[in-house]
Structures are given as structure tokens and as C-alpha cells.
């Protein structure tokens, strides 16, 4: 085989292998091998309550035991302020409502979901945080499940207050302030 043809064939094989490795990492199976997802950027703002230039980073790691570990980091928010944050079913859109409801592993047949049997930090991904004096904050959570390949969250919404846990308002966190699309 000519050297140029062999080099092209080798490069094509490497590209296919790299593409397969990236696909396997970005799309974990329910009980399959570990993988991860990551997104970072400016939050889409849904009003003046979220400072201009606010940014976020979300990292999700899927472990071999079937769990999902998620970390949210934020910058440029109001200092010393409590926020709620959750994974939502749809990607970010022009309005906060476009992101849909909270992603639930076991879906509540009633919407909006405020039943603590469904709206809870084990069945949903809750990332409540309090910013420091510089407007930075970090939240982490772990849930005992992974996304199904055909049903996964697509964004993280930042809410105006910490998530409620009462018998009638579980999962409620007030207005949607901003959004980051995440390829969970």
C-alpha cells in the first residue's frame, strides 16, 4: 500500500475510534460503564433578577454502580444569596417555561409535581446553593440512578429560592431566573 493511502487509512481508523470513545463517554447506559457530561457558559437570562454576565458550569459523572453525581458551579450572581437549581426535561429556550418541568426518574402523573413521593432530591436532581460575597457558588448531589438513553434531562434551571420540601409544595423553588443547556 502506498504510504499516503496507509496514512489516510490510519488517520480514518483513529478518527473513528476517537468518535466512538467520545460517544460512549457522553451517553451512559443505565447500568453500563462510567461516563460523563459537561456544559459551561453564560446563563440564558429570564429577567433582570439575574445579573448580566452570570455563568455556570455543570459536570455530571455516571459511575459503574448506576449512580449519577452532578456538580453545579456559578459565577457572577448576586452575593450571599440562596438559589434553587434543578435538572429540567428540555433544553433552554426563549422563556423559562421552555425548559419544561423538573426531570424525574419516576415521573409524577400529576403536573406540576409537588408530591414529595416524586418531587424529592432522590427522584430529581436538586442543586440548591448559596453564593459567597463574590457571587460564586457550588452545589453537588448524587442520585441512585442514571438517565435512560432515550429519556434524559437537557438543562439546569436556576430558581429564585431554595427548593421547598413541604407536603404541598415539595420541589417548588420560585421563578426561573436563568438556564444552561446540558447534554446529560
C-alpha positions as CSV (number, residue, x, y, z in Angstrom):
1,X,0.0,0.0,0.0
2,X,1.3,3.5,-0.8
3,X,2.5,5.5,2.1
4,X,-0.1,8.3,1.6
5,X,-3.0,5.8,1.4
6,X,-1.8,3.9,4.5
7,X,-1.5,7.2,6.4
8,X,-5.1,8.2,5.4
9,X,-6.4,4.7,6.4
10,X,-4.6,5.0,9.8
11,X,-6.0,8.5,10.3
12,X,-9.5,7.4,9.4
13,X,-9.3,4.5,11.9
14,X,-8.1,6.8,14.7
15,X,-10.9,9.3,13.9
16,X,-13.5,6.5,14.1
17,X,-12.0,5.2,17.4
18,X,-11.9,8.7,18.9
19,X,-15.5,9.3,17.8
20,X,-16.7,6.0,19.3
21,X,-14.9,6.8,22.6
22,X,-16.5,10.3,22.8
23,X,-19.9,8.8,22.1
24,X,-19.5,6.2,24.8
25,X,-18.5,8.8,27.3
26,X,-21.2,11.3,26.6
27,X,-24.1,8.8,26.5
28,X,-24.0,6.4,29.5
29,X,-26.2,3.4,29.7
30,X,-28.5,2.8,32.6
31,X,-26.2,0.2,34.2
32,X,-23.3,0.5,31.9
33,X,-19.8,1.8,32.2
34,X,-18.9,5.1,33.8
35,X,-19.2,8.2,31.6
36,X,-19.7,11.9,32.0
37,X,-21.3,15.1,30.6
38,X,-20.3,18.7,30.9
39,X,-21.5,22.2,29.9
40,X,-20.3,25.6,30.7
41,X,-21.3,29.1,29.6
42,X,-23.4,32.2,30.1
43,X,-26.8,31.6,31.7
44,X,-29.7,32.4,29.5
45,X,-31.5,35.2,31.5
46,X,-35.2,35.3,32.1
47,X,-35.3,38.8,33.6
48,X,-33.4,41.5,35.4
49,X,-33.2,39.5,38.7
50,X,-30.3,37.5,37.3
51,X,-27.2,39.7,36.8
52,X,-25.9,40.2,33.3
53,X,-22.9,38.0,32.7
54,X,-23.9,35.3,35.1
55,X,-22.2,32.0,34.2
56,X,-22.4,28.3,35.1
57,X,-20.7,25.0,34.7
58,X,-22.4,21.6,35.2
59,X,-20.5,18.4,35.4
60,X,-22.3,15.0,35.6
61,X,-20.4,11.8,36.2
62,X,-22.1,8.4,35.8
63,X,-20.4,5.7,37.8
64,X,-20.2,1.9,37.3
65,X,-22.6,1.4,40.3
66,X,-25.5,3.1,38.4
67,X,-25.4,6.4,40.2
68,X,-25.2,10.0,38.8
69,X,-23.0,12.6,40.5
70,X,-23.7,16.2,39.5
71,X,-21.9,19.4,40.4
72,X,-23.1,23.0,39.6
73,X,-20.7,26.0,39.8
74,X,-21.9,29.5,39.3
75,X,-20.2,32.9,38.9
76,X,-21.5,36.5,38.6
77,X,-24.6,36.0,40.7
78,X,-25.9,38.3,43.5
79,X,-23.7,37.9,46.6
80,X,-24.8,36.0,49.7
81,X,-28.0,34.8,48.0
82,X,-29.8,31.5,48.1
83,X,-30.8,29.9,44.8
84,X,-32.6,26.7,43.9
85,X,-31.4,24.7,40.8
86,X,-32.7,21.6,39.2
87,X,-32.2,19.5,36.1
88,X,-35.1,20.0,33.6
89,X,-36.6,17.9,30.8
90,X,-36.0,20.3,27.9
91,X,-33.1,22.4,26.6
92,X,-33.2,26.1,27.4
93,X,-35.4,28.3,25.3
94,X,-36.6,31.9,25.0
95,X,-38.6,31.6,28.3
96,X,-38.0,29.6,31.5
97,X,-41.1,27.6,30.7
98,X,-39.5,26.2,27.6
99,X,-37.2,24.0,29.7
100,X,-40.2,22.0,30.9
101,X,-40.7,20.5,34.3
102,X,-38.0,19.1,36.6
103,X,-36.6,15.8,35.3
104,X,-37.9,12.9,37.4
105,X,-36.6,9.4,37.3
106,X,-40.1,8.1,38.3
107,X,-42.5,10.6,36.7
108,X,-45.4,12.0,38.7
109,X,-48.6,11.5,36.8
110,X,-49.7,15.0,38.1
111,X,-48.2,18.1,36.7
112,X,-46.9,20.4,38.1
113,X,-45.4,17.9,40.5
114,X,-45.4,18.9,44.2
115,X,-46.0,15.4,45.7
116,X,-43.0,14.6,47.9
117,X,-43.1,11.0,46.7
118,X,-41.9,12.3,43.3
119,X,-40.6,15.9,43.9
120,X,-37.6,15.0,46.1
121,X,-33.8,15.1,45.9
122,X,-33.6,11.3,45.2
123,X,-36.0,11.3,42.3
124,X,-34.9,14.6,40.9
125,X,-31.6,16.4,40.6
126,X,-31.6,19.3,43.1
127,X,-28.6,21.7,43.2
128,X,-29.5,24.4,45.7
129,X,-26.7,26.7,46.6
130,X,-25.9,29.9,48.4
131,X,-23.4,32.3,46.8
132,X,-20.5,33.8,48.6
133,X,-19.6,37.5,48.9
134,X,-18.2,37.4,45.3
135,X,-21.4,35.9,43.8
136,X,-19.8,32.4,43.4
137,X,-21.5,29.2,44.5
138,X,-21.1,25.4,44.2
139,X,-23.6,22.6,44.7
140,X,-23.3,18.9,44.4
141,X,-25.7,16.0,44.5
142,X,-25.7,12.2,43.9
143,X,-28.8,10.2,42.8
144,X,-29.0,6.4,42.8
145,X,-29.9,6.2,39.1
146,X,-28.7,7.1,35.6
147,X,-30.6,8.5,32.7
148,X,-32.1,6.1,30.2
149,X,-30.6,6.6,26.7
150,X,-34.0,7.8,25.3
151,X,-35.0,9.9,28.3
152,X,-32.7,12.3,29.9
153,X,-32.6,15.9,31.3
154,X,-31.4,18.6,28.9
155,X,-30.8,21.7,31.1
156,X,-30.3,23.1,34.5
157,X,-32.6,26.0,35.6
158,X,-31.5,28.4,38.3
159,X,-34.5,29.4,40.5
160,X,-35.1,32.4,42.8
161,X,-35.1,30.5,46.1
162,X,-34.0,27.2,47.7
163,X,-36.3,24.2,47.0
164,X,-39.3,23.7,49.2
165,X,-39.8,20.3,50.9
166,X,-43.3,20.6,52.4
167,X,-46.1,18.2,51.9
168,X,-47.9,20.5,49.5
169,X,-45.1,22.4,47.8
170,X,-42.2,19.9,47.5
171,X,-39.9,20.8,44.6
172,X,-41.1,24.4,44.3
173,X,-38.3,27.0,44.1
174,X,-39.9,30.1,42.7
175,X,-39.3,31.9,39.5
176,X,-36.9,30.7,36.8
177,X,-34.0,33.1,36.6
178,X,-31.7,31.5,34.2
179,X,-30.8,28.3,32.3
180,X,-27.8,26.4,30.9
181,X,-28.4,23.6,28.3
182,X,-26.6,20.4,29.4
183,X,-26.1,17.3,27.3
184,X,-26.9,14.8,30.2
